[in-house]
Amino acid sequence: MSLPARLLVGTTKGAFLITCDGWSVSGPFCDGWPINHMTGDPVTGQLWAAGGSDWHGAGVWRSADGQDWQLAKLSNGEFDRWIENDPGMAEQFGLSPAPPAPFTGKADALWSIRHTPQALYAGAKPARLLRSADGGETWEEVTGLSEHPSSDSWQPGAAGLTLHSIVTAPDAPEKLWVGISAAGVFASEDGGQSWERRNRRSNAPATPCAHPAAGDGVETGHCVHNMQRAPGDGDLLYQQNHHGVYRSRDGGRSWDDITEGLPSTFGFPIAVHPHDPQTIWTLPLNGDMAGRYPPEARAAVWRSRDGGESWEECRNGLPQESCYFTVLRHAMATDRRDPAGVYFGTNSGSVFASADEGESWREVARHLPTILCVEVLEPA
């Protein structure tokens, strides 16, 4: 049984690659930039890493071999302004001011990136969607989303107004979904020209809650944390919200609350089985104001085999005492094997892997910087 070719791991101090050969780790790459999300092309092996910060600016790093990386800078940061305003210091360090990047003043950082055969998409903070038709060298804004009639009312989450989830349908390239904290879910069925806001609850009654992120009896909370599409069905979506886990069978037009059975309503990641649309995994945390670590400080991945109707805890091999890590929104992924492999990374720098769909776990890397994303790249 072959292991995945590479795990793509984005951290606060650059990108790392973890191979199946003894779980060897290489990196950091991308000049130590914060890397919020990564993706790759399984056919060519091309890699992309999206990130940045107020200091660095926003950009996408590209590599054909995982060793040499080039930056497509999309916005200038405070470092660039410092160099420009202090020529003496710039000369001392052998630096020269960078030319204005195309989205300076519009994007502080990139939070997500998605590869499709037709285009490369990136999500920015503040929330906007960018698209590249040349493999990430040049970018344009998907203005249909930015000009949505509701955009003036979008409110930031705790990390700002971020577009962090980009969902596509391989069999229907005209369909796109994005998740924005804290504006909710938006969908396009014409390649991004027009967008519909899709946050309506199903007819199931909402559990009463005074939490401001919980939504109401009509809409889910707008603070989406992560959203995934089930394989083989362009209308089946799952999301981990700030206040619960939800399922939509109609492309986000209505959402069912499937949180019942989980130990907490709060968490960040959600992952879907590569072949079975009814199997999902999430990692609940104890609450946004209670420390954001596993309930009772005992780590568990929770799995559902029936689309969220029931849940079971998977703890074998995970720390069961004094466990205070957080798993962030992009830090869980699956491979395409049978049985499927599941992976997650922690803010304490560990990567855990399961080769049996969550039944058992092992720590395959440790002492990395804070992990912001884990993705899997397998050869096509």
Backbone torsions as a table, in degrees:
resi	resn	phi	psi	omega
1	MET	NA	119.0	-175.6
2	SER	-80.4	148.6	176.2
3	LEU	-92.0	164.0	179.2
4	PRO	-63.3	148.3	-177.4
5	ALA	-61.8	-51.7	-177.2
6	ARG	-150.3	143.5	165.1
7	LEU	-97.1	132.0	177.2
8	LEU	-98.7	115.3	-172.4
9	VAL	-119.6	114.6	175.5
10	GLY	-96.3	138.1	-177.5
11	THR	-135.8	177.2	176.7
12	THR	-71.4	-8.7	-178.9
13	LYS	-129.6	40.1	175.6
14	GLY	109.6	-178.1	-179.5
15	ALA	-100.0	145.3	176.4
16	PHE	-129.3	152.0	174.8
17	LEU	-120.2	132.5	177.8
18	ILE	-117.4	121.0	-177.0
19	THR	-97.9	166.5	179.6
20	CYS	-78.2	-10.9	-178.1
21	ASP	-80.2	85.7	-179.4
22	GLY	71.5	18.0	-177.8
23	TRP	53.5	45.1	-180.0
24	SER	-75.2	143.5	-176.2
25	VAL	-111.4	131.7	172.7
26	SER	-124.1	148.7	-177.5
27	GLY	134.8	-174.0	1.1
28	PRO	-80.3	150.2	175.8
29	PHE	-112.9	176.8	176.0
30	CYS	69.2	34.1	173.6
31	ASP	53.9	29.9	177.3
32	GLY	73.1	12.8	176.5
33	TRP	-62.4	149.2	165.9
34	PRO	-64.5	123.6	-178.7
35	ILE	-111.6	107.3	-175.5
36	ASN	-80.4	-28.2	-176.8
37	HIS	-159.4	152.1	179.5
38	MET	-136.8	158.9	175.2
39	THR	-153.9	169.5	179.2
40	GLY	-153.2	163.6	176.9
41	ASP	-100.4	113.0	-177.2
42	PRO	-65.5	-19.5	-179.3
43	VAL	-80.7	-48.2	-175.6
44	THR	-97.8	-20.2	-174.7
45	GLY	82.9	1.4	178.0
46	GLN	-60.8	139.7	-178.9
47	LEU	-118.9	148.6	174.2
48	TRP	-134.9	142.0	178.0
49	ALA	-132.5	123.6	-176.1
50	ALA	-110.0	139.1	179.1
51	GLY	-178.7	-146.5	-177.1
52	GLY	118.3	-173.4	-177.9
53	SER	-167.5	176.9	175.9
54	ASP	-57.6	-34.7	-178.2
55	TRP	-75.7	-47.7	-175.4
56	HIS	-80.5	-28.7	-164.4
57	GLY	89.1	-171.5	-178.5
58	ALA	-110.8	147.0	178.6
59	GLY	-171.8	168.4	176.1
60	VAL	-122.6	123.2	174.9
61	TRP	-92.3	141.5	-178.4
62	ARG	-127.1	144.7	176.6
63	SER	-148.1	137.0	176.6
64	ALA	-90.3	-18.6	-175.1
65	ASP	-130.1	0.7	-178.6
66	GLY	79.6	-0.1	-179.4
67	GLN	-114.0	-47.6	179.7
68	ASP	-100.3	126.9	-174.9
69	TRP	-124.3	139.8	176.9
70	GLN	-121.5	144.6	-176.4
71	LEU	-102.9	128.2	165.5
72	ALA	-99.9	102.3	-174.7
73	LYS	-84.1	128.7	-175.3
74	LEU	-105.2	-21.4	174.2
75	SER	-152.8	148.8	176.7
76	ASN	-81.7	151.2	-179.8
77	GLY	-117.7	-170.2	-178.6
78	GLU	-62.9	-32.8	177.3
79	PHE	-59.9	-42.8	179.6
80	ASP	-64.8	-38.6	178.2
81	ARG	-67.9	-35.8	177.5
82	TRP	-63.1	-45.6	179.0
83	ILE	-62.3	-41.3	-178.2
84	GLU	-67.1	-35.5	-175.1
85	ASN	-89.6	-7.1	-179.4
86	ASP	-133.1	75.2	-176.5
87	PRO	-58.0	-34.1	-179.5
88	GLY	-64.1	-45.4	178.7
89	MET	-67.0	-37.8	178.3
90	ALA	-61.8	-41.4	179.6
91	GLU	-66.3	-38.9	180.0
92	GLN	-61.2	-36.3	-179.9
93	PHE	-90.9	1.0	-179.5
94	GLY	70.7	32.3	-177.6
95	LEU	-113.3	158.4	174.9
96	SER	-133.3	150.0	-177.9
97	PRO	-58.4	140.5	177.4
98	ALA	-83.5	145.6	175.9
99	PRO	-65.9	156.9	-179.9
100	PRO	-60.6	128.3	175.9
101	ALA	-79.1	155.8	-166.9
102	PRO	-64.5	-24.9	-177.4
103	PHE	-114.1	24.3	176.0
104	THR	-60.0	130.1	-176.8
105	GLY	88.0	-9.8	179.6
106	LYS	-113.5	-23.7	-178.0
107	ALA	-138.4	124.9	177.3
108	ASP	-89.1	-30.1	-179.5
109	ALA	-164.4	165.0	172.7
110	LEU	-106.6	137.5	-175.1
111	TRP	-113.9	-11.4	-178.5
112	SER	-156.1	155.3	176.5
113	ILE	-149.3	141.9	-175.5
114	ARG	-140.8	125.9	177.7
115	HIS	-97.1	133.9	170.0
116	THR	-132.4	161.4	177.1
117	PRO	-60.9	-23.4	-176.9
118	GLN	-89.6	-34.0	-173.6
119	ALA	-164.1	167.7	173.1
120	LEU	-111.4	132.7	-178.9
121	TYR	-117.0	146.8	176.1
122	ALA	-137.5	141.6	177.7
123	GLY	-108.2	137.0	-171.4
124	ALA	-115.3	166.9	166.8
125	LYS	-119.8	125.0	-6.5
126	PRO	-62.0	158.3	-166.5
127	ALA	-58.1	116.8	169.7
128	ARG	-158.6	155.1	-178.3
129	LEU	-110.2	130.8	179.3
130	LEU	-114.9	153.4	-177.9
131	ARG	-137.6	141.0	176.3
132	SER	-125.7	132.1	178.0
133	ALA	-102.6	2.5	-176.9
134	ASP	-126.8	36.2	174.5
135	GLY	75.1	17.5	175.5
136	GLY	101.8	5.5	179.7
137	GLU	-77.9	-43.2	177.4
138	THR	-128.5	155.4	-172.7
139	TRP	-137.2	151.0	173.7
140	GLU	-133.2	156.9	179.8
141	GLU	-87.9	140.0	173.0
142	VAL	-84.9	90.0	-169.8
143	THR	-70.4	-21.0	178.4
144	GLY	-58.4	-34.0	177.9
145	LEU	-78.8	-45.9	-178.3
146	SER	-60.3	-30.4	-177.6
147	GLU	-97.1	15.4	177.1
148	HIS	-57.3	140.6	-176.6
149	PRO	-56.6	-23.0	-178.3
150	SER	-88.9	-3.0	-168.7
151	SER	-60.7	-30.6	179.7
152	ASP	-67.7	-17.9	-177.2
153	SER	-100.9	-2.1	-178.9
154	TRP	-62.7	134.5	-178.9
155	GLN	-112.6	141.0	-180.0
156	PRO	-74.5	150.4	167.9
157	GLY	-83.7	-169.8	-177.3
158	ALA	-62.7	-28.6	179.7
159	ALA	-95.9	8.2	-178.7
160	GLY	104.2	-179.6	179.8
161	LEU	-85.7	95.1	-170.7
162	THR	-117.6	138.6	170.7
163	LEU	-98.9	101.4	-168.7
164	HIS	-110.9	-18.2	-179.0
165	SER	-120.0	126.5	175.5
166	ILE	-125.2	117.6	-175.3
167	VAL	-118.8	133.2	-179.8
168	THR	-127.9	165.7	178.0
169	ALA	-121.1	109.2	-177.2
170	PRO	-55.8	-33.0	-178.4
171	ASP	-86.9	-3.3	179.6
172	ALA	-145.5	77.3	-173.1
173	PRO	-63.1	-14.3	178.2
174	GLU	-76.6	-12.1	-178.0
175	LYS	-93.1	133.4	176.4
176	LEU	-139.7	143.7	170.3
177	TRP	-130.6	144.7	173.8
178	VAL	-133.1	151.5	173.9
179	GLY	-115.9	130.9	-177.4
180	ILE	-125.3	129.8	172.5
181	SER	-98.7	115.6	8.8
182	ALA	-126.2	70.9	177.4
183	ALA	-118.3	-12.6	175.3
184	GLY	99.6	-153.3	-175.0
185	VAL	-101.8	136.8	174.4
186	PHE	-128.1	145.5	-178.0
187	ALA	-134.0	144.8	174.4
188	SER	-128.3	140.6	176.5
189	GLU	-120.0	17.7	177.7
190	ASP	-134.7	35.5	175.7
191	GLY	73.5	19.1	176.2
192	GLY	101.6	0.8	179.8
193	GLN	-70.9	-41.5	178.6
194	SER	-131.7	154.6	-173.7
195	TRP	-136.9	146.7	176.7
196	GLU	-121.3	134.6	177.1
197	ARG	-81.7	129.0	-172.7
198	ARG	-131.0	86.3	-179.2
199	ASN	-125.9	12.0	-174.1
200	ARG	-74.1	135.6	172.0
201	ARG	-70.7	159.7	170.0
202	SER	-73.6	-173.7	-179.4
203	ASN	-75.2	-5.2	177.6
204	ALA	-65.6	136.1	-178.6
205	PRO	-66.1	144.1	178.8
206	ALA	-80.6	144.1	173.8
207	THR	-71.4	125.4	-178.2
208	PRO	-58.4	133.3	-179.7
209	CYS	-158.7	135.8	-179.2
210	ALA	-90.8	-1.8	-177.8
211	HIS	-63.4	132.7	-175.8
212	PRO	-65.1	-17.9	179.7
213	ALA	-93.4	1.2	-171.6
214	ALA	-83.9	-9.1	-175.9
215	GLY	76.1	-155.7	-178.9
216	ASP	-145.7	-162.1	-178.8
217	GLY	-74.4	-8.2	-178.6
218	VAL	-105.4	-43.4	-175.7
219	GLU	-124.1	152.1	168.9
220	THR	-69.8	164.3	171.2
221	GLY	-60.3	145.7	-176.4
222	HIS	-81.4	-7.9	-178.1
223	CYS	-87.2	76.6	175.1
224	VAL	-68.6	135.2	177.3
225	HIS	-99.7	-37.6	177.4
226	ASN	-161.6	148.3	-179.7
227	MET	-139.6	138.7	-179.8
228	GLN	-135.3	153.1	176.5
229	ARG	-104.3	139.4	177.5
230	ALA	-77.0	147.2	-178.3
231	PRO	-70.2	144.3	171.9
232	GLY	76.6	1.0	-179.1
233	ASP	-144.8	101.9	-175.6
234	GLY	-66.8	-7.9	-177.8
235	ASP	-105.8	-1.6	-178.1
236	LEU	-102.3	114.5	-178.6
237	LEU	-124.2	152.7	172.2
238	TYR	-128.9	147.3	173.8
239	GLN	-140.9	142.2	165.2
240	GLN	-95.5	116.0	-179.3
241	ASN	-98.1	167.4	173.6
242	HIS	-57.7	-25.9	-176.3
243	HIS	-136.5	62.3	173.6
244	GLY	127.2	168.6	176.0
245	VAL	-110.1	136.8	-174.4
246	TYR	-130.3	153.9	177.0
247	ARG	-129.7	139.5	174.1
248	SER	-126.5	127.6	177.1
249	ARG	-94.7	-2.1	-174.6
250	ASP	-128.0	39.7	174.6
251	GLY	69.4	24.5	177.7
252	GLY	93.7	-0.1	179.5
253	ARG	-67.4	-27.9	173.1
254	SER	-148.5	150.2	-173.7
255	TRP	-126.9	131.9	174.8
256	ASP	-96.1	133.6	174.2
257	ASP	-77.1	119.2	-179.7
258	ILE	-119.5	29.0	-176.7
259	THR	-75.4	-25.1	-174.3
260	GLU	-56.9	130.9	-177.2
261	GLY	104.7	-15.3	176.4
262	LEU	-89.9	154.6	-177.4
263	PRO	-79.1	-8.1	-176.9
264	SER	-156.3	152.5	174.2
265	THR	-85.9	-11.5	-171.0
266	PHE	-104.3	139.7	174.9
267	GLY	179.9	176.3	-178.7
268	PHE	-114.7	-56.1	-171.9
269	PRO	-91.3	160.1	166.8
270	ILE	-146.3	142.5	-179.5
271	ALA	-132.4	149.1	-177.1
272	VAL	-119.7	141.3	178.4
273	HIS	-58.6	140.1	-177.0
274	PRO	-69.2	-18.7	-177.5
275	HIS	-123.9	-24.5	-175.4
276	ASP	-112.0	106.4	-176.0
277	PRO	-67.0	-10.4	-179.2
278	GLN	-94.5	-5.4	-178.6
279	THR	-103.5	123.8	-179.2
280	ILE	-137.9	159.6	177.3
281	TRP	-131.8	146.1	171.9
282	THR	-146.5	168.5	-178.0
283	LEU	-132.4	90.5	-177.6
284	PRO	-65.1	145.3	172.6
285	LEU	-114.8	168.5	-169.0
286	ASN	-77.3	-10.0	177.8
287	GLY	141.2	153.6	-175.3
288	ASP	-68.9	-26.5	-178.6
289	MET	-107.8	8.0	-175.5
290	ALA	-113.7	11.9	176.8
291	GLY	117.5	-21.3	178.2
292	ARG	58.9	49.7	173.5
293	TYR	-133.2	170.5	-175.7
294	PRO	-58.5	140.6	178.0
295	PRO	-52.7	135.4	-178.4
296	GLU	62.3	16.4	-179.9
297	ALA	57.3	33.6	178.3
298	ARG	-125.2	117.1	-172.7
299	ALA	-74.8	139.1	175.1
300	ALA	-154.9	137.5	165.4
301	VAL	-95.0	133.3	-179.6
302	TRP	-104.3	133.8	-173.8
303	ARG	-122.5	141.4	172.1
304	SER	-122.5	135.8	177.0
305	ARG	-102.1	-1.6	-175.3
306	ASP	-130.6	38.9	174.7
307	GLY	69.5	23.9	177.4
308	GLY	95.7	3.8	177.3
309	GLU	-71.1	-29.5	175.7
310	SER	-146.7	159.0	-175.3
311	TRP	-134.0	150.8	173.7
312	GLU	-134.8	145.9	-177.9
313	GLU	-91.0	140.6	179.4
314	CYS	-120.0	107.9	-173.5
315	ARG	-119.7	-15.9	-170.9
316	ASN	-59.5	116.1	179.4
317	GLY	95.8	-6.4	178.7
318	LEU	-97.5	151.0	-177.9
319	PRO	-63.0	131.8	-174.1
320	GLN	-114.8	13.4	171.9
321	GLU	-154.2	147.0	177.6
322	SER	51.4	42.8	-178.9
323	CYS	-104.5	111.1	-173.7
324	TYR	-121.8	21.1	-179.7
325	PHE	-77.9	164.5	173.4
326	THR	-118.4	142.9	173.3
327	VAL	-113.3	118.9	-171.5
328	LEU	-86.3	175.8	-164.5
329	ARG	-60.8	-36.4	-177.7
330	HIS	-98.0	6.7	-167.8
331	ALA	-95.5	29.1	173.4
332	MET	-140.0	137.9	-177.2
333	ALA	-153.5	166.3	176.9
334	THR	-127.2	160.6	170.4
335	ASP	-104.6	-174.0	-174.5
336	ARG	-104.3	13.7	-177.5
337	ARG	-73.5	173.7	174.9
338	ASP	-134.4	107.3	1.6
339	PRO	-70.0	156.4	-175.5
340	ALA	-73.1	143.7	170.4
341	GLY	-87.3	146.0	178.1
342	VAL	-128.3	141.5	-173.6
343	TYR	-139.3	145.3	170.1
344	PHE	-149.3	154.9	178.9
345	GLY	-122.2	154.3	-174.0
346	THR	-116.2	163.1	176.8
347	ASN	-74.3	-7.0	173.6
348	SER	-93.6	6.1	170.7
349	GLY	90.6	16.8	178.3
350	SER	-104.5	150.1	170.8
351	VAL	-119.0	127.4	177.4
352	PHE	-110.4	143.6	-177.9
353	ALA	-132.2	143.2	173.2
354	SER	-126.9	127.6	178.2
355	ALA	-94.5	1.3	-174.5
356	ASP	-132.4	40.6	172.5
357	GLU	64.2	28.4	175.1
358	GLY	102.3	-5.9	-179.2
359	GLU	-62.4	-38.2	179.4
360	SER	-143.5	154.6	-173.8
361	TRP	-134.0	153.6	171.0
362	ARG	-142.4	148.0	176.2
363	GLU	-82.8	118.6	-175.1
364	VAL	-106.3	-10.1	174.4
365	ALA	-154.7	149.6	179.2
366	ARG	-148.3	165.0	176.1
367	HIS	65.9	21.6	170.5
368	LEU	-76.3	167.3	171.0
369	PRO	-64.0	175.7	177.2
370	THR	-51.6	123.4	-175.4
371	ILE	-87.6	124.7	-179.5
372	LEU	-101.6	-25.6	179.0
373	CYS	-153.8	150.2	168.9
374	VAL	-134.7	122.6	173.6
375	GLU	-130.0	160.5	-178.6
376	VAL	-114.0	131.5	173.3
377	LEU	-119.6	114.6	177.2
378	GLU	-114.6	145.0	176.2
379	PRO	-59.9	143.6	180.0
380	ALA	-67.8	NA	NA
